[in-house]
Amino acid sequence: MSDRVPPIDALSAPVRLDLNSVMPLHSESPRTIYELITRSPASAAAIGAPERPPLTFGDLKQLAENTIKALNGRGLGRGDRVAIVLPNGPEMAAAFVAISCGAGTAPLNPAYRAEEFDFYLADLNAKALVVEAGSTSPALAVAGQRGIPILEIVVPAGAPAGSFTLLGTTGRDPVATGTAGPDDEALVLHTSGTTSRPKIVPLAQKNVCASARNIRTTLELSSTDRCLNIMPLFHIHGLIAAVLSSLGAGGSVHCTPGFNALKFFAWMEGIKPTWYTAVPTMHQAILSRAARNQETIAKSKLRFVRSSSASLPPQVMADLEKTFGAPVIESYGMTEAAHQMASNPLPPGARKPGSVGIAAGPEVRIMDDAGKLLGPGAIGEVVIRGDNVTAGYESNPKANAENFTNGWFRTGDQGRLDDAGYLTITGRLKEIINRGGEKISPREVDEVLLDHPAIAQVVTFGIPHDKLGEEVGAAVVLHENANATDQEIRAFAAKRLADFKVPHKIIVLKELPKGATGKVQRIGLAEKLGLTGAS
């Protein structure tokens, strides 16, 4: 199967993703989610799920119109925020699409505890909470205490994937706001809040539609594409890259109950996707089970595999391409950009391992601390601007002043552009390890350690140190039946890294600790692993 994909180090000329020439930014390009879902044949499949009949675009349009009417009848509409707490699956995807056609949506992680729900529901000023019928979520009690009306999604027996009706009352007078416009809020999410209070990121209809357009253009999505979604649907990656880009292309998205490496290949066999998108830790878990599923892989019809939301180690990219015989497209996204900012192109464009590709929608540049834009090769902060980028954080003038410079949004990522416009992320500015004044990129250490034959996964992080400020630590997961001591791993790293970059502490784990979206978070990892107070 490997002959289906050109080698990843092919020196073909890079294809600059000129989205305007492919998809003009005029009235024919949808600027609202309602427009986005009403342009495909009514009989075409839109939303699917394992072992469920699909919801067609005609059904989805009717569902959106019924939902707008139901919300308006309960006094909810444009300008109001509706929090959604639903498990992963087709109803979550359909609820996001349908509700956002007439109001702002605020998807929340169903795994939150009561204290977290209390913070987010209050911070969002949610006007209603949507849950599944029979839900036991702690969000219900929090909503009750705060006087937030609760609406329930009911799925009729035997209904197509994503079908639902909305039940419940709000006590509000009916409104007639109808379908949302381009400038109305479609989606509101919070930043991760790893080092500070989470910031509110409002995204307008035109922002999310622009990002969906950018992704479908980058990936050349069409009505024949079938996306297998394993990403959580309270996260921007799953909502925009999997759901909206698929629907905007007239293709279908098939929503699983959540990522499960043990079920992935059965889903692949049943759904026959042409692509899937995931974070690197998910790709690595899939690879760990690939040898047991060669027959399914041989029959697969993957046109490409997409990776985003965290850096993809070049070793993992190579293993994925060898396993599936399809190009792996690493992209670069974040919430404030309604997901996609840059992407490696499909063949015949060059895919550069270790690079997140070229600008794929917004303008992408490198800026120094003083606000000066830098040229190729210079390292600085990655900045962006474009129609997919949020207009600013809500009620946070300090953050807006710090993060916007002359119309450019500062991403907080450090990187450089090469002469061909390919962007390499050298680290998250807040994650750069400062060891006695020496600045160390955790990604550089990751990539060296992943070349050790016994290491399957790794995350490098800073450990507080009373004299140096920080010391280098690494948590690793070994391949099945492999063995390696921390001394052996350190000796291996010392052959390719300067002494100050070699991890001082190496911990072997059965599994790397991950956040709710499947990403490994470097910040705070030392504390989670009980490594604070090192000296």
C-alpha positions as CSV (number, residue, x, y, z in Angstrom):
1,M,0.0,0.0,0.0
2,S,2.9,2.3,0.5
3,D,3.2,3.0,-3.2
4,R,0.0,5.0,-3.0
5,V,1.7,8.0,-1.3
6,P,4.8,9.9,-2.4
7,P,7.6,9.9,0.1
8,I,7.2,12.6,2.8
9,D,10.6,14.1,2.0
10,A,9.8,14.5,-1.7
11,L,11.3,17.7,-3.1
12,S,8.3,18.6,-5.2
13,A,7.7,22.4,-5.4
14,P,5.5,23.6,-2.5
15,V,2.0,24.5,-3.4
16,R,1.0,27.8,-1.8
17,L,-2.5,27.6,-0.6
18,D,-4.1,30.5,-2.4
19,L,-7.6,30.1,-1.1
20,N,-9.0,33.1,-2.9
21,S,-8.2,31.6,-6.3
22,V,-9.9,28.3,-5.4
23,M,-12.8,29.5,-3.4
24,P,-13.5,33.3,-3.9
25,L,-14.6,35.3,-0.9
26,H,-17.9,36.5,-2.3
27,S,-21.6,36.0,-1.6
28,E,-21.4,32.4,-3.0
29,S,-19.2,31.4,-0.1
30,P,-21.4,30.7,3.0
31,R,-21.1,33.1,5.8
32,T,-23.5,31.5,8.2
33,I,-23.9,27.9,9.3
34,Y,-27.5,27.8,8.0
35,E,-26.2,28.8,4.5
36,L,-23.5,26.2,4.8
37,I,-25.8,23.3,5.4
38,T,-28.5,24.3,2.8
39,R,-26.4,24.1,-0.4
40,S,-26.2,20.3,-0.8
41,P,-28.7,17.9,-2.3
42,A,-31.4,17.2,0.2
43,S,-31.0,13.4,-0.2
44,A,-27.2,13.4,0.4
45,A,-25.9,12.0,3.7
46,A,-24.8,14.6,6.2
47,I,-24.3,13.1,9.6
48,G,-23.8,9.4,10.4
49,A,-22.7,7.2,13.2
50,P,-21.7,3.5,13.6
51,E,-24.6,1.2,12.9
52,R,-27.1,4.1,12.5
53,P,-28.8,5.3,9.3
54,P,-27.5,8.7,8.3
55,L,-29.2,12.1,8.6
56,T,-29.5,13.7,5.2
57,F,-28.9,17.3,4.4
58,G,-32.7,17.7,3.9
59,D,-33.2,16.3,7.3
60,L,-30.5,18.5,8.8
61,K,-32.0,21.7,7.2
62,Q,-35.4,20.8,8.6
63,L,-33.9,20.0,12.0
64,A,-32.2,23.4,12.1
65,E,-35.5,25.2,11.1
66,N,-37.4,23.3,13.8
67,T,-34.8,24.0,16.4
68,I,-34.7,27.8,15.6
69,K,-38.5,27.8,15.9
70,A,-38.3,25.8,19.2
71,L,-35.7,28.2,20.7
72,N,-37.6,31.3,19.6
73,G,-40.8,29.9,21.1
74,R,-38.9,29.6,24.4
75,G,-37.5,33.2,24.2
76,L,-34.1,32.2,22.9
77,G,-32.5,33.4,19.8
78,R,-29.7,35.5,18.2
79,G,-27.5,37.0,20.8
80,D,-28.3,34.4,23.4
81,R,-25.9,31.7,24.5
82,V,-27.1,28.1,24.9
83,A,-24.7,25.8,26.8
84,I,-24.6,22.2,25.5
85,V,-23.6,19.3,27.6
86,L,-24.0,16.1,25.5
87,P,-21.9,13.0,25.1
88,N,-19.9,12.6,21.9
89,G,-21.9,11.3,19.0
90,P,-24.2,12.4,16.1
91,E,-26.7,14.2,18.4
92,M,-23.9,16.4,19.7
93,A,-22.8,17.3,16.2
94,A,-26.4,17.9,15.1
95,A,-27.2,20.0,18.2
96,F,-24.2,22.2,17.6
97,V,-25.2,22.8,14.0
98,A,-28.9,23.2,14.5
99,I,-28.7,25.4,17.6
100,S,-26.0,27.6,16.1
101,C,-28.2,28.4,13.1
102,G,-30.3,30.5,15.5
103,A,-28.3,31.2,18.6
104,G,-24.8,31.1,20.1
105,T,-23.6,27.7,21.2
106,A,-21.3,27.0,24.1
107,P,-20.3,23.3,24.1
108,L,-18.9,22.1,27.5
109,N,-17.0,19.0,28.4
110,P,-19.4,16.5,29.9
111,A,-16.7,15.3,32.2
112,Y,-16.5,18.6,34.1
113,R,-17.2,18.5,37.9
114,A,-19.9,20.7,39.5
115,E,-17.4,23.4,40.4
116,E,-16.2,23.7,36.8
117,F,-19.8,23.8,35.4
118,D,-20.6,26.5,37.9
119,F,-17.6,28.6,36.7
120,Y,-18.3,28.2,33.0
121,L,-22.1,28.6,33.1
122,A,-21.7,31.8,35.1
123,D,-18.8,33.1,33.0
124,L,-20.7,32.5,29.8
125,N,-24.0,34.0,31.1
126,A,-25.7,31.0,29.6
127,K,-29.4,31.6,28.9
128,A,-30.2,27.8,28.8
129,L,-28.6,24.4,29.2
130,V,-29.2,21.6,26.7
131,V,-28.7,18.0,27.9
132,E,-29.8,14.6,26.8
133,A,-33.0,13.2,28.3
134,G,-32.3,11.3,31.4
135,S,-28.9,13.0,32.0
136,T,-27.4,12.8,35.4
137,S,-24.8,15.5,34.7
138,P,-23.8,17.7,37.7
139,A,-24.5,20.6,35.3
140,L,-28.2,20.0,36.0
141,A,-27.9,20.9,39.7
142,V,-25.7,23.9,39.0
143,A,-28.1,25.2,36.4
144,G,-31.0,24.8,38.8
145,Q,-29.1,26.7,41.5
146,R,-28.4,29.5,39.0
147,G,-31.9,29.6,37.6
148,I,-30.7,28.6,34.2
149,P,-33.5,26.8,32.2
150,I,-32.9,23.2,31.2
151,L,-33.9,21.9,27.7
152,E,-33.7,18.2,26.9
153,I,-32.8,16.5,23.7
154,V,-35.0,13.5,23.0
155,V,-34.0,11.0,20.3
156,P,-36.9,9.1,18.7
157,A,-36.4,5.3,18.6
158,G,-34.9,4.2,15.3
159,A,-34.3,7.7,14.1
160,P,-31.4,8.6,11.8
161,A,-28.1,9.6,13.4
162,G,-28.4,13.1,14.8
163,S,-32.2,13.4,14.9
164,F,-33.7,14.9,18.0
165,T,-36.6,17.0,19.4
166,L,-36.1,19.7,22.0
167,L,-38.3,19.6,25.2
168,G,-38.5,21.9,28.2
169,T,-39.6,25.4,29.1
170,T,-37.7,28.6,30.0
171,G,-40.4,30.9,31.3
172,R,-39.2,33.6,28.7
173,D,-41.5,35.4,26.3
174,P,-41.3,34.2,22.7
175,V,-39.0,36.0,20.3
176,A,-38.8,36.0,16.5
177,T,-35.1,36.5,15.8
178,G,-35.0,33.8,13.1
179,T,-31.8,32.6,11.4
180,A,-28.5,34.0,12.6
181,G,-26.6,36.5,10.4
182,P,-22.8,36.6,9.5
183,D,-21.9,38.9,12.4
184,D,-23.9,37.0,15.0
185,E,-22.1,34.7,17.5
186,A,-22.1,31.1,16.4
187,L,-19.7,29.5,19.0
188,V,-18.1,30.5,22.2
189,L,-15.3,28.6,23.8
190,H,-12.8,29.2,26.6
191,T,-9.0,29.1,26.3
192,S,-7.4,26.2,28.3
193,G,-6.5,28.4,31.2
194,T,-3.4,26.4,31.9
195,T,-1.5,29.3,33.4
196,S,-4.2,31.9,34.0
197,R,-8.0,32.3,34.2
198,P,-9.6,30.9,31.0
199,K,-10.5,33.6,28.5
200,I,-13.8,33.7,26.6
201,V,-13.3,33.4,22.8
202,P,-16.4,34.4,20.9
203,L,-16.5,33.3,17.2
204,A,-19.0,34.8,14.8
205,Q,-20.8,32.9,12.1
206,K,-18.5,34.3,9.5
207,N,-15.4,33.2,11.5
208,V,-16.4,29.6,11.7
209,C,-17.6,29.4,8.1
210,A,-14.4,31.0,6.9
211,S,-12.4,28.4,8.8
212,A,-14.6,25.5,7.4
213,R,-14.0,26.9,3.9
214,N,-10.3,27.1,4.5
215,I,-10.1,23.5,5.7
216,R,-12.2,22.0,2.9
217,T,-10.1,23.9,0.3
218,T,-6.8,22.8,1.9
219,L,-8.0,19.1,1.9
220,E,-9.9,19.4,-1.4
221,L,-13.0,18.0,0.3
222,S,-16.0,17.1,-1.9
223,S,-19.3,15.4,-1.6
224,T,-17.7,12.0,-2.0
225,D,-15.7,12.4,1.2
226,R,-16.6,10.6,4.5
227,C,-15.0,11.8,7.7
228,L,-14.6,9.5,10.7
229,N,-14.8,11.8,13.7
230,I,-13.0,10.6,16.8
231,M,-12.4,14.1,18.3
232,P,-14.4,15.4,21.2
233,L,-17.2,17.7,20.0
234,F,-16.8,20.2,22.7
235,H,-13.5,21.1,21.1
236,I,-12.8,23.4,18.1
237,H,-10.8,20.7,16.3
238,G,-13.8,18.3,16.1
239,L,-16.5,21.0,15.6
240,I,-14.8,22.8,12.7
241,A,-12.3,20.4,11.1
242,A,-14.4,17.4,11.2
243,V,-18.1,18.6,11.3
244,L,-18.3,22.0,9.5
245,S,-15.7,21.4,6.9
246,S,-17.3,18.1,5.9
247,L,-20.8,19.6,5.7
248,G,-19.5,22.7,3.9
249,A,-18.1,20.4,1.2
250,G,-21.3,18.4,0.9
251,G,-19.7,15.4,2.4
252,S,-20.6,13.5,5.5
253,V,-19.2,13.2,9.0
254,H,-19.6,10.0,11.0
255,C,-19.5,10.6,14.7
256,T,-18.3,8.0,17.2
257,P,-19.0,8.0,20.9
258,G,-15.5,9.2,21.5
259,F,-12.0,8.0,20.8
260,N,-11.4,4.3,21.5
261,A,-8.3,2.6,19.9
262,L,-9.9,-0.8,20.5
263,K,-12.9,0.1,18.3
264,F,-11.2,2.4,15.7
265,F,-10.6,-0.3,13.1
266,A,-14.1,-1.7,13.4
267,W,-15.5,1.8,12.9
268,M,-13.2,2.2,9.9
269,E,-14.4,-1.1,8.4
270,G,-18.1,-0.2,8.9
271,I,-17.9,3.5,7.8
272,K,-15.3,3.2,5.1
273,P,-14.0,6.8,5.7
274,T,-11.9,8.7,3.1
275,W,-10.2,10.6,6.0
276,Y,-10.0,11.1,9.7
277,T,-8.5,13.9,11.9
278,A,-7.0,13.5,15.3
279,V,-4.3,14.7,17.8
280,P,-0.9,13.0,17.8
281,T,-1.6,10.9,20.9
282,M,-4.6,9.3,19.2
283,H,-2.6,8.6,16.1
284,Q,0.0,6.9,18.3
285,A,-2.7,4.7,20.0
286,I,-4.0,3.8,16.5
287,L,-0.6,2.8,15.4
288,S,-0.1,0.6,18.4
289,R,-3.0,-1.6,17.2
290,A,-2.3,-1.5,13.5
291,A,-0.4,-4.8,13.4
292,R,-3.6,-6.6,14.6
293,N,-5.8,-5.0,11.9
294,Q,-3.9,-5.5,8.7
295,E,-6.8,-6.8,6.8
296,T,-9.0,-3.8,7.6
297,I,-6.1,-1.5,6.7
298,A,-5.6,-3.2,3.4
299,K,-9.2,-2.6,2.5
300,S,-9.2,1.0,3.7
301,K,-10.0,3.9,1.3
302,L,-8.2,6.7,3.2
303,R,-7.4,9.5,0.9
304,F,-5.3,11.2,3.6
305,V,-4.9,11.4,7.4
306,R,-5.0,14.8,9.1
307,S,-3.2,15.7,12.4
308,S,-3.6,18.9,14.4
309,S,-3.9,20.6,17.8
310,A,-0.4,19.4,18.9
311,S,3.0,18.8,17.2
312,L,3.2,15.6,15.3
313,P,6.6,13.9,15.7
314,P,8.2,13.2,12.3
315,Q,8.6,9.5,13.4
316,V,4.8,9.2,13.9
317,M,4.1,10.9,10.6
318,A,6.4,8.4,8.8
319,D,4.8,5.4,10.6
320,L,1.3,6.6,9.7
321,E,2.1,7.0,6.1
322,K,3.7,3.6,5.9
323,T,0.8,2.0,7.7
324,F,-2.1,3.5,5.8
325,G,-0.4,4.2,2.4
326,A,-1.9,7.7,2.5
327,P,-0.4,11.2,3.0
328,V,-0.5,12.6,6.5
329,I,-1.4,16.3,6.5
330,E,-0.2,18.1,9.6
331,S,-2.1,21.3,10.2
332,Y,-1.8,24.1,12.8
333,G,-4.8,25.5,14.6
334,M,-6.1,27.2,17.7
335,T,-9.4,28.3,19.2
336,E,-8.9,32.0,18.5
337,A,-8.6,31.2,14.7
338,A,-11.7,29.1,14.6
339,H,-9.1,26.3,14.3
340,Q,-7.0,26.2,11.1
341,M,-4.1,28.7,10.5
342,A,-1.6,26.7,8.5
343,S,-1.4,23.3,6.8
344,N,0.9,21.1,4.8
345,P,-0.6,20.6,1.3
346,L,-1.8,17.4,-0.3
347,P,0.4,15.9,-2.9
348,P,1.9,17.0,-5.2
349,G,2.8,19.7,-2.8
350,A,5.6,19.0,-0.4
351,R,4.8,17.7,3.1
352,K,7.6,18.7,5.4
353,P,7.9,16.6,8.5
354,G,8.3,18.8,11.6
355,S,6.6,21.7,9.8
356,V,2.9,22.7,10.2
357,G,2.9,23.8,6.6
358,I,2.1,27.1,4.8
359,A,-0.6,29.7,5.5
360,A,-3.9,28.0,4.9
361,G,-6.5,30.8,5.3
362,P,-5.3,33.7,7.4
363,E,-2.0,35.5,6.8
364,V,0.8,34.1,8.9
365,R,3.9,36.0,9.9
366,I,6.7,36.1,12.5
367,M,6.9,39.1,14.9
368,D,9.4,40.2,17.5
369,D,8.6,41.5,21.0
370,A,8.5,45.1,19.7
371,G,5.9,44.3,17.1
372,K,8.2,44.2,14.1
373,L,7.5,41.6,11.4
374,L,10.5,39.4,10.7
375,G,11.8,37.7,7.5
376,P,12.4,34.1,6.6
377,G,14.6,32.1,9.0
378,A,14.1,34.5,12.0
379,I,12.6,33.1,15.2
380,G,9.8,35.0,16.9
381,E,6.2,34.8,17.8
382,V,3.7,33.5,15.2
383,V,1.1,36.1,14.4
384,I,-2.0,35.8,12.2
385,R,-4.9,37.9,10.8
386,G,-7.8,36.9,8.6
387,D,-11.6,36.5,8.4
388,N,-11.5,33.3,10.6
389,V,-9.9,35.1,13.5
390,T,-11.9,36.2,16.6
391,A,-12.4,39.9,16.9
392,G,-11.1,39.7,20.5
393,Y,-11.6,38.1,23.9
394,E,-14.8,39.0,25.7
395,S,-14.6,41.6,28.6
396,N,-10.8,41.3,28.7
397,P,-9.2,44.5,27.6
398,K,-5.8,43.5,29.2
399,A,-5.7,40.3,27.2
400,N,-6.7,42.0,24.0
401,A,-4.0,44.6,24.4
402,E,-1.4,41.9,25.0
403,N,-2.5,39.6,22.2
404,F,-3.3,42.0,19.4
405,T,-0.7,44.2,17.8
406,N,-1.4,46.4,14.8
407,G,-4.3,44.1,13.7
408,W,-2.2,40.9,14.2
409,F,-3.2,38.3,16.7
410,R,-0.3,37.0,18.7
411,T,-0.6,33.2,19.0
412,G,1.8,32.6,21.9
413,D,3.7,30.1,19.8
414,Q,7.3,30.6,18.8
415,G,8.4,29.6,15.3
416,R,10.0,30.5,12.0
417,L,9.1,30.6,8.4
418,D,11.5,29.2,5.7
419,D,12.0,30.7,2.3
420,A,9.1,28.6,0.8
421,G,6.7,29.9,3.5
422,Y,6.6,26.7,5.6
423,L,6.1,27.3,9.3
424,T,8.0,25.4,12.0
425,I,6.8,25.7,15.5
426,T,9.8,25.7,17.9
427,G,7.7,25.7,21.0
428,R,4.9,27.3,23.0
429,L,6.4,30.5,24.5
430,K,5.0,29.6,27.9
431,E,6.4,26.0,27.6
432,I,10.0,26.9,26.7
433,I,12.2,25.6,29.5
434,N,14.5,28.2,31.0
435,R,17.4,26.3,32.6
436,G,19.7,28.9,34.2
437,G,19.2,31.2,31.3
438,E,19.5,28.5,28.6
439,K,16.3,28.3,26.6
440,I,15.2,24.7,25.6
441,S,12.5,23.7,23.2
442,P,10.6,20.7,24.6
443,R,9.8,19.6,21.0
444,E,13.5,19.3,20.1
445,V,14.1,16.9,23.1
446,D,10.9,15.0,22.2
447,E,12.0,14.3,18.7
448,V,15.4,13.0,19.8
449,L,14.0,10.7,22.4
450,L,11.5,9.3,20.0
451,D,14.3,7.9,17.9
452,H,15.2,5.6,20.8
453,P,14.1,2.1,19.7
454,A,12.3,1.4,23.0
455,I,10.4,4.6,23.3
456,A,6.8,4.9,21.8
457,Q,5.7,8.2,23.3
458,V,7.4,11.1,25.1
459,V,6.6,14.5,26.6
460,T,9.4,16.8,27.7
461,F,8.6,19.4,30.4
462,G,10.1,21.8,32.9
463,I,10.6,20.9,36.5
464,P,11.0,23.7,39.0
465,H,14.5,24.0,40.4
466,D,15.6,26.2,43.3
467,K,18.9,27.3,41.7
468,L,18.4,27.0,37.9
469,G,14.8,28.0,37.8
470,E,13.9,24.9,35.8
471,E,15.4,21.6,35.0
472,V,14.5,19.3,32.0
473,G,12.2,16.4,32.7
474,A,10.7,13.8,30.3
475,A,7.9,11.2,30.7
476,V,8.1,8.3,28.3
477,V,6.0,5.3,27.4
478,L,7.9,2.3,26.1
479,H,6.9,0.0,23.2
480,E,5.2,-3.2,24.2
481,N,7.8,-5.7,25.6
482,A,10.6,-3.1,25.4
483,N,12.9,-2.2,28.2
484,A,15.2,0.8,28.8
485,T,16.5,2.4,32.0
486,D,16.6,6.1,32.6
487,Q,20.4,6.0,32.4
488,E,20.3,4.3,29.0
489,I,17.8,6.9,27.7
490,R,19.9,9.8,29.1
491,A,23.0,8.4,27.4
492,F,21.2,8.1,24.1
493,A,20.0,11.7,24.4
494,A,23.5,12.9,25.3
495,K,24.8,11.7,21.9
496,R,22.6,14.3,20.1
497,L,21.8,17.0,22.6
498,A,23.9,19.5,24.4
499,D,24.4,18.5,28.1
500,F,22.0,21.2,29.3
501,K,19.2,19.8,27.1
502,V,19.5,16.2,28.3
503,P,16.6,15.4,30.7
504,H,17.7,15.4,34.3
505,K,14.8,13.3,35.2
506,I,13.1,10.6,33.1
507,I,9.9,8.8,34.3
508,V,8.6,5.7,32.6
509,L,4.8,5.5,32.5
510,K,2.3,3.1,31.2
511,E,0.3,6.0,29.7
512,L,1.0,9.7,29.4
513,P,-1.4,11.9,31.3
514,K,-3.7,13.7,28.9
515,G,-6.2,16.5,28.9
516,A,-9.9,16.3,28.0
517,T,-9.2,16.6,24.3
518,G,-6.5,14.0,24.2
519,K,-3.6,16.4,24.2
520,V,-0.7,16.1,26.5
521,Q,-0.2,19.4,28.4
522,R,3.4,20.2,29.4
523,I,2.5,23.0,31.7
524,G,1.7,21.7,35.2
525,L,3.0,18.2,34.3
526,A,5.8,18.3,36.9
527,E,3.2,19.0,39.6
528,K,0.9,16.2,38.4
529,L,3.8,13.8,38.5
530,G,4.9,14.9,42.0
531,L,8.2,16.4,40.7
532,T,8.0,20.0,42.2
533,G,10.6,21.3,44.5
534,A,13.5,19.6,42.7
535,S,17.0,20.7,43.4
